[in-house]
Amino acid sequence: MRVLVVGAYGFIGSAVVARLAADGHEVVGAGRRIKAARERRPDLRWIKIDLARARKPEQWTAHLAGIDAVVNCAGVLQDAPADSTHKVHVEGAGALFAACARAGVRRAILISAVGVGSGEDTRFARTKHAAEEALKGQDLDWVILRPSLVVGHSVYGGMALMRALAALPFVLPLARESATFQPVQVGEVAAVVSFFLRPDAPVRRIVEIAGPQRLTLAHIIASYRRWLGLPAATLIRLPLIAVLLISRLGDAVSWLGWRPPLRTTALRQLSRALARDPSEWTRITGITPLRLETALALDPASVQDRWFARLYLLKPVVIAVLSLFWIVSGVISLGPARLSVADLSIEIGFGDWSGVAAIVSGLIQLLLGIGIAIRASAGAALLASLPIATLYIAAGGLMRIGLWLDPLGPLVKMFPIIVLTIVALAILDDR
């Protein structure tokens, strides 16, 4: 069967692609950023298309030629300048399903989420429910899958945050440690998708996928801490107001294009206790879900897992430090230190243009800091900062040798900045 998987490089999507390819299906992956996915899986055919932009059935028609089934794994947690829950979940998905009906693609599977509904208090839940209704309204052999908390070796978003919290030294700072979940393995979700692509599989039904255990957040994070090989830690209960403030900060940062794991939508979704009986989907598919501890024992953690867990919370700190370093440097260069920068520019050889050179230097630093703060330009700004920092070292060191002996180390401190920039570039990718 030739299957189009939308959102094929995401956390669930990549697992679905791997499972379907292993089961002998011909997989076509689709997404808005497919360069890295194509490098990882050159054996598959890839289509670059954005659900948020492809909101008319005609935009999908050519891509559905020869396709036997469609699996939509795409999703957006919260609205931001680069993300729209309504465009992705409702308009884009609705256009895709309508195009399937027109093109004769009978089987369509939607990855939704547990507990979604029109009366929910988040746009994520409401728009996911609207996507379900759009699919149910088409003359298709549809299946809607509603997984609970999905876990796996590769992590993103909320699960990445849980693993990072598990790796903190000595303490586990949690706010709602008693919140409960029924974690299900991402490989099991992929296996369910593969099952419902079988010709004899039941269709036109909603299937909720939940793990066999109802676990508290504290239990889940403690399990991951043991999996990482770290000693037990003291549980510190954070006041709810602190977490609310952090989630609001996450909302603000998301408007710069970043996708912090803790935002108000994530907090609301993770705060809901939804009990589901796993026996139904097990009865239908024959798949018996693993207990969390069993799954972790079958997939031991490596030193790379510990690196990731420890670096995850350091990444925003590194980005913020570098951004503020260049912004503050630019402000100082344009303000209190402008005359000193102009004097140095004269020594370098700018002559009558030294004042202009000082202003340009300050503006460059300011733009580098702003560029690093914005996700879309962060990579380019970090790369550009390396030769700029090297140039400052060369210019300052050659013209004023005494700067190397300055007790505040104005030139020496540029070397750790360069190293920190290289680290930021190494960990910049989200997935």
Secondary structure, 3 states (H helix, E strand, C coil): CEEEEECCCCHHHHHHHHHHHHCCCEEEEEECCCHHHHHHCCCCEEEECCCCCCCCCHHHHHHHCCCCEEEECCCCCCCECCECHHHHHHHHHHHHHHHHHHHCCCEEEEECCCCCCCCCCCHHHHHHHHHHHHHHCCCCEEEEEEECCEECCCCCCHHHHHHHHHCCCCEEEECCCCCEECCEEHHHHHHHHHHHCCCCCCCCEEEEECCCCCEEHHHHHHHHHHHCCCCCCEEEECCHHHHHHHHHHHHHHHCCCCCCCCCHHHHHHHCCCCCCCCHHHHHHHCCCCCCHHHHHHHCCCCHHHHHHHHHHCHHHHHHHHHHHHHHHHHHHHHCCCHHHHHHHHHHHCCHHHHHHHHHHHHHHHHHHHHHHHCHHHHHHHHHHHHHHHHHHHHHHHHHCHHHHHCCCCCCCCHHHHHHHHHHHHHCCCCC
